[in-house]
Amino acid sequence: MFTAAQAPSNYVPNILADTLNPDDYQSGDLVLVTYNYAEEVNDPSVNVTMSEDEYQSLVDYTETTRGGDWIDSFGTLEYYYGSNSYFRNFDGRINRRKGYIEDNALNDDLFDGSTTPEEDSLRIEERIQDGIVKFLEINYPNATPEVNGTDKFFFIEYNVFYGGDAGSIDYFVKYQVENTAPNLSFTLVTGPTQDVLKSSAPAIKTGAYYAFDGTEWSEENNSDYYYLSSADYNAMGAPGQYDNFSSSVLPADYLPELLNQKYPYALEEDQKILIYKYFSSGEVQIRGDLYTFTSGNWEVYGSVIKEQLQFAKEEGVWVPDNTIAYTLTGEDYQQIGNIAIENGDVARGENLQSFGNFYQNFPGGDTHWTDEQIVAVLDQFLKIKYPDLGPGQKFTITYVAYTGSAVELQMNLIQNEEGNYVINE
């Protein structure tokens, strides 16, 4: 954890230099660095609310130490501790835990000798605590029993899913470091309990972008963008449950008010880039929106949908590059063919479905696609596939065309103010 006295900008550049290969980066590249931060820490203890990354660390550890048989097909659930990064919980269901072992023929003694459901549940709880200890060992390998004479504890909040009427329950535990590495060990002090256990350390999860100049990394001190901290999510209410947005907790419903609170003296045409976490398709993505203060309101322009948010420099200013790079699949060609057929363009649509490429080798022919026709059908396809995107959203579409032989081409599109995708010059 960083503090005001131990500022991240004093340490992060060296950490990046030690961990990132400079050959993989060009001058001007940015990376997002996230960390825990407190202005002043009197209590060295650590608060951890287990979320996707925390549960996934156990999934990755189990796969590494026990093998792929212990991991589900999606790579988000492991069968030993029961950690599930997709649902962000531990699986406490007796039938499912037994099913994992039996269905995958796993060598696991979890229920050996157990004769009652009560004992089965106790075995699962003990295994979950084993998982939390392993999580601490993985993520805090240099933990010490005390800092400057003050005992250090780890307060962990986690969720267990039981199904049925019990549903899911949040628990809290308190662990203390007993021995340091190489004999690192943690001891349960309090819990599991449903009563909130927290350290008094006022740490928040936050982050900043660091720029590479071709040789060194340095913090990108740009007041035009803002990375949301855990304190921001909590202040907004519902987003604070998981410290992210989702399809049921939309950023547009909360971010304008956050901007009003943070920038009460904003002037006309002021702009801010808000960078936040968004849960979609089983993973937390980094997204960014460009907001402009117009007629007394913060209005959003475009949205970035990227696993890794990228930036582009326009007129010397960093702005989010919201280009989505998309390669058409075989299924996409079938769907686009159906769109063409429904438009009455039967020959081209059926040819596209038969060969999986845009035929461009016989101008004037019934099956020949002009660039304008490709743009028109991609416009309809993108509106169906991404119905919630707004003006300014960019795409780089990679597709296959037949021009005497099959070639891979790219087309850059942007959604205009009328909501249609056109060539992005």
C-alpha positions in Angstrom: 0.0 0.0 0.0 1.2 3.5 -0.9 0.8 6.5 1.3 1.3 10.3 1.1 4.8 9.7 2.6 5.5 6.9 0.2 4.0 8.3 -3.0 3.4 5.8 -5.8 5.1 8.0 -8.3 8.3 7.5 -6.4 8.2 3.7 -6.7 6.0 2.7 -9.7 8.4 3.8 -12.5 11.1 1.4 -11.1 8.5 -1.4 -10.6 7.4 -1.0 -14.3 11.0 -0.9 -15.4 11.7 -4.2 -13.6 8.6 -6.0 -14.7 7.9 -4.8 -18.3 10.0 -5.5 -21.3 10.8 -2.1 -23.0 10.9 -3.8 -26.4 7.1 -4.4 -26.1 6.4 -0.6 -25.7 6.8 2.4 -27.9 7.4 6.0 -26.8 4.0 7.5 -25.8 2.5 4.2 -24.7 0.4 4.3 -21.5 -0.3 1.6 -18.9 -2.8 1.8 -16.1 -1.3 1.0 -12.6 -3.8 0.3 -9.8 -2.9 0.2 -6.1 -4.1 0.7 -2.5 -3.5 4.2 -1.2 -4.0 6.0 2.1 -3.1 9.6 3.0 -1.9 8.6 6.5 -1.8 5.1 8.0 -1.8 4.6 11.7 -3.0 1.1 11.5 -0.9 -1.1 9.1 -3.7 -3.7 8.8 -5.2 -4.5 5.4 -8.8 -4.7 4.3 -9.6 -7.0 1.4 -13.0 -7.4 -0.3 -12.6 -10.4 -2.5 -13.7 -9.7 -6.1 -12.9 -11.2 -9.5 -9.1 -10.8 -9.4 -8.9 -12.3 -5.8 -11.0 -15.3 -6.6 -9.2 -15.8 -10.0 -5.8 -15.9 -8.2 -7.0 -19.1 -6.5 -8.2 -20.5 -9.8 -4.8 -19.8 -11.4 -3.0 -21.3 -8.4 -5.1 -24.5 -8.5 -4.6 -24.9 -12.2 -0.8 -24.5 -11.8 -0.4 -26.8 -8.8 -3.2 -29.4 -9.5 -3.7 -29.3 -13.2 -6.5 -28.5 -15.7 -8.8 -31.3 -14.4 -9.5 -29.1 -11.4 -10.7 -26.2 -13.5 -14.0 -25.7 -15.3 -14.1 -25.2 -19.1 -14.5 -21.4 -18.7 -11.3 -21.1 -16.6 -13.2 -19.2 -13.9 -14.0 -22.0 -11.3 -11.6 -24.3 -9.5 -12.8 -27.4 -7.7 -10.4 -27.6 -4.7 -11.3 -24.5 -2.7 -14.5 -23.8 -4.7 -13.3 -20.3 -5.8 -15.4 -18.8 -8.7 -14.2 -15.6 -10.2 -17.2 -15.3 -12.6 -19.7 -15.2 -9.7 -17.1 -13.8 -7.2 -17.8 -16.3 -4.5 -16.9 -19.7 -3.0 -19.2 -22.6 -3.7 -20.8 -23.8 -0.4 -23.2 -26.3 -2.0 -22.6 -29.8 -0.7 -24.1 -31.5 -3.8 -22.1 -29.4 -6.2 -18.8 -29.9 -4.3 -19.4 -33.7 -4.3 -20.4 -33.5 -7.9 -17.1 -31.8 -8.9 -15.1 -34.6 -7.3 -17.2 -37.5 -8.8 -17.8 -36.0 -12.2 -14.1 -35.3 -12.8 -12.7 -38.3 -10.9 -10.7 -36.0 -8.7 -8.4 -37.4 -6.0 -9.9 -35.3 -3.2 -10.5 -36.4 0.4 -12.7 -33.5 1.3 -15.7 -35.6 2.4 -13.8 -38.8 3.5 -15.3 -40.1 6.7 -18.0 -37.5 6.8 -21.4 -39.0 7.7 -23.8 -36.1 8.1 -24.7 -32.9 6.1 -23.6 -30.8 9.0 -20.1 -32.4 8.9 -20.1 -32.0 5.1 -20.7 -28.2 5.5 -18.0 -28.0 8.2 -15.5 -29.6 5.8 -16.4 -27.1 3.1 -16.0 -24.2 5.5 -12.6 -25.5 6.5 -11.5 -25.8 2.9 -12.7 -22.3 2.2 -10.5 -21.0 5.0 -7.6 -23.0 3.5 -8.3 -21.1 0.3 -8.3 -17.7 2.0 -5.0 -18.5 3.7 -3.6 -19.6 0.3 -4.9 -16.3 -1.2 -3.0 -14.4 1.5 0.2 -16.4 0.9 0.0 -15.8 -2.9 -0.8 -12.1 -2.7 1.1 -11.0 0.4 4.3 -13.2 0.4 6.3 -10.5 2.3 3.7 -10.0 5.1 5.1 -9.3 8.6 3.4 -9.7 12.0 3.9 -6.0 12.8 4.9 -2.7 11.3 6.7 -0.2 13.5 5.7 -2.0 16.6 2.0 -2.2 15.6 0.3 -5.6 15.0 -0.7 -6.1 11.4 -4.0 -8.0 10.6 -5.7 -9.0 7.4 -9.5 -8.3 7.3 -11.1 -10.4 4.5 -14.6 -10.1 3.2 -15.8 -12.9 1.0 -19.0 -14.5 -0.3 -20.3 -18.1 -0.1 -23.1 -19.3 -2.4 -25.3 -22.0 -0.8 -28.2 -22.0 -3.3 -31.8 -22.5 -2.4 -33.3 -20.3 0.4 -29.9 -19.5 1.8 -28.7 -17.9 -1.4 -25.3 -16.2 -0.9 -23.9 -14.8 2.3 -21.1 -12.3 2.9 -18.6 -13.3 5.6 -15.8 -11.5 7.4 -12.6 -13.0 8.9 -9.6 -11.6 10.6 -6.1 -13.2 10.1 -2.8 -12.4 11.8 0.7 -13.1 10.4 2.5 -15.6 12.6 5.7 -16.3 10.7 7.4 -14.5 7.8 8.8 -16.0 4.6 10.2 -18.5 3.9 7.9 -20.0 6.6 5.1 -17.6 6.1 1.9 -18.6 8.0 -1.4 -16.9 8.9 -3.7 -17.7 11.9 -7.4 -17.1 12.0 -8.2 -14.6 14.9 -11.9 -13.9 14.4 -14.6 -15.3 12.3 -16.1 -16.4 10.0 -18.9 -14.0 11.0 -21.5 -11.9 9.2 -20.6 -9.0 11.4 -18.5 -6.5 9.6 -14.8 -6.6 10.5 -12.6 -3.8 9.1 -9.3 -2.2 9.8 -9.2 1.5 10.7 -6.7 2.1 7.9 -8.4 4.5 5.5 -7.0 2.8 2.3 -8.8 3.0 -1.0 -8.2 1.2 -4.3 -7.2 3.7 -7.0 -4.8 4.0 -9.9 -3.0 6.2 -12.4 -1.6 6.1 -15.9 2.1 5.9 -16.5 3.7 7.0 -19.8 6.7 5.5 -21.5 9.1 7.9 -23.2 11.2 5.2 -25.0 13.5 4.9 -22.0 11.7 5.5 -18.7 8.3 5.4 -17.2 6.7 8.4 -15.5 3.2 9.3 -14.2 1.1 11.0 -16.8 0.0 14.1 -15.0 -3.1 14.9 -17.0 -5.9 16.5 -15.2 -8.2 15.8 -18.1 -8.7 12.2 -17.1 -9.8 10.6 -13.8 -9.6 7.0 -12.7 -12.5 6.1 -10.3 -11.4 4.9 -6.9 -13.2 2.5 -4.6 -14.3 5.6 -2.6 -16.0 7.0 -5.7 -17.9 3.8 -6.3 -19.0 3.7 -2.6 -20.1 7.3 -2.7 -22.3 6.6 -5.7 -24.2 3.9 -3.8 -25.1 0.8 -6.0 -21.8 0.8 -7.9 -20.0 0.4 -4.6 -21.3 -3.2 -4.1 -18.6 -4.6 -6.4 -16.7 -1.4 -7.3 -17.8 -1.5 -10.9 -20.6 -0.8 -13.3 -22.6 -3.4 -15.3 -25.7 -3.6 -17.5 -27.9 -3.3 -14.4 -25.8 -0.4 -12.9 -25.2 1.8 -15.9 -22.3 4.4 -15.7 -24.5 7.0 -17.4 -26.9 7.0 -14.5 -24.1 7.9 -12.0 -21.1 9.5 -13.6 -22.7 12.9 -14.5 -23.6 13.4 -10.8 -20.1 12.3 -9.7 -18.7 15.0 -12.1 -21.0 17.6 -10.6 -19.7 16.8 -7.1 -16.0 16.7 -8.1 -16.0 19.7 -10.4 -18.7 22.1 -9.1 -17.1 25.1 -10.9 -16.8 23.5 -14.3 -16.9 25.9 -17.3 -18.7 25.5 -20.6 -16.9 23.0 -22.9 -14.7 21.6 -20.1 -13.9 18.0 -20.7 -13.1 15.0 -18.5 -12.2 11.5 -19.3 -13.6 9.1 -16.7 -12.0 5.7 -16.6 -13.9 3.0 -14.7 -14.4 -0.8 -14.3 -17.3 -2.5 -16.1 -18.5 -6.1 -15.5 -19.5 -7.8 -18.8 -19.5 -11.3 -20.2 -18.0 -12.7 -17.0 -15.1 -10.3 -16.8 -14.2 -6.9 -15.5 -13.2 -4.6 -18.3 -11.6 -1.2 -18.2 -13.7 1.4 -20.0 -13.6 5.1 -20.5 -16.0 7.9 -21.4 -15.3 11.4 -22.6 -17.7 13.9 -20.9 -18.2 17.5 -21.9 -19.8 20.2 -19.8 -22.5 21.7 -22.0 -25.3 24.1 -21.0 -24.9 23.2 -17.3 -24.8 19.4 -17.8 -22.1 16.8 -18.3 -22.8 15.0 -21.6 -21.0 11.8 -22.7 -19.5 11.5 -26.1 -18.7 7.9 -27.2 -17.6 5.0 -25.0 -14.6 2.8 -25.0 -15.1 -1.0 -24.8 -11.8 -2.6 -24.4 -10.2 -5.2 -22.2 -7.3 -2.8 -22.1 -8.2 0.9 -22.4 -6.1 2.6 -25.0 -5.4 6.3 -25.7 -4.7 8.4 -28.7 -3.1 11.8 -28.7 -5.1 14.4 -30.6 -3.7 17.9 -30.9 -1.3 17.1 -28.0 -4.0 15.9 -25.7 -4.6 12.3 -24.6 -8.1 11.1 -25.3 -9.5 7.6 -25.1 -9.2 5.6 -28.3 -12.5 3.9 -28.4 -11.8 1.9 -31.6 -13.1 -1.7 -31.3 -11.0 -4.1 -33.4 -13.3 -6.9 -34.7 -12.7 -9.8 -37.0 -15.7 -11.3 -38.7 -16.3 -15.0 -37.9 -18.0 -17.7 -39.9 -21.1 -17.2 -37.9 -21.0 -13.5 -38.7 -20.8 -14.1 -42.4 -24.0 -16.2 -42.1 -25.8 -13.4 -40.2 -24.6 -10.8 -42.6 -25.8 -13.0 -45.5 -29.2 -13.2 -43.9 -29.3 -9.4 -43.6 -28.5 -9.0 -47.3 -31.2 -11.6 -48.2 -33.8 -9.8 -46.0 -32.9 -6.6 -47.9 -33.7 -8.4 -51.2 -30.1 -8.9 -52.1 -30.4 -12.6 -52.4 -27.6 -13.5 -54.7 -24.9 -11.6 -52.8 -26.3 -12.9 -49.4 -26.3 -16.5 -50.5 -22.8 -16.3 -52.1 -21.5 -14.8 -48.9 -22.9 -17.6 -46.8 -21.6 -20.2 -49.2 -18.0 -19.0 -49.4 -17.5 -17.0 -46.2 -16.1 -14.0 -48.0 -17.2 -10.9 -49.9 -16.9 -11.6 -53.6 -15.2 -8.6 -55.4 -13.9 -10.1 -58.6 -16.7 -9.4 -61.1 -17.9 -5.8 -61.0 -21.5 -5.5 -62.1 -22.3 -9.2 -61.3 -25.1 -10.3 -59.1 -22.8 -11.7 -56.5 -20.2 -8.8 -56.6 -19.9 -6.6 -53.5 -18.9 -3.0 -53.8 -17.2 -1.2 -50.9 -20.4 0.8 -50.4 -22.5 -2.3 -50.2 -20.2 -3.8 -47.6 -20.4 -0.6 -45.5 -24.2 -0.7 -45.7 -24.5 -4.3 -44.6 -21.9 -3.9 -41.9 -23.8 -0.8 -40.6 -26.8 -3.1 -40.1 -24.7 -5.9 -38.6 -23.0 -3.6 -36.0 -26.3 -2.1 -34.9 -27.6 -5.5 -34.2 -24.5 -6.8 -32.5 -23.8 -3.6 -30.5 -27.2 -1.9 -30.0 -26.2 0.3 -27.1 -23.3 2.2 -28.7 -23.6 5.9 -29.5 -22.2 8.4 -32.0 -18.4 8.6 -32.2 -17.9 4.8 -31.6 -15.2 3.5 -34.0 -14.6 0.0 -35.4 -11.8 -1.6 -37.4 -13.5 -4.5 -39.1 -11.3 -7.3 -40.5 -13.0 -9.3 -43.2 -12.1 -11.7 -46.1 -12.8 -10.7 -49.7 -12.3 -12.7 -52.9 -10.5 -10.6 -55.5 -9.1 -13.5 -57.6 -7.8 -15.1 -54.4 -8.9 -14.8 -50.8 -7.4 -11.7 -49.1 -7.9 -10.2 -45.6 -8.9 -6.6 -45.6 -9.7 -4.0 -43.0 -12.4 -1.3 -43.0 -12.5 1.6 -40.5 -16.0 2.7 -39.5 -17.4 5.3 -37.2 -21.0 5.9 -36.0 -22.2 9.4 -37.1 -24.6 11.7 -35.4 -27.5 10.0 -37.2 -26.5 6.7 -35.7 -25.2 5.1 -38.9 -21.8 3.6 -39.4 -19.8 5.2 -42.2 -16.2 5.1 -43.4 -13.9 6.8 -40.9 -11.5 8.8 -43.0 
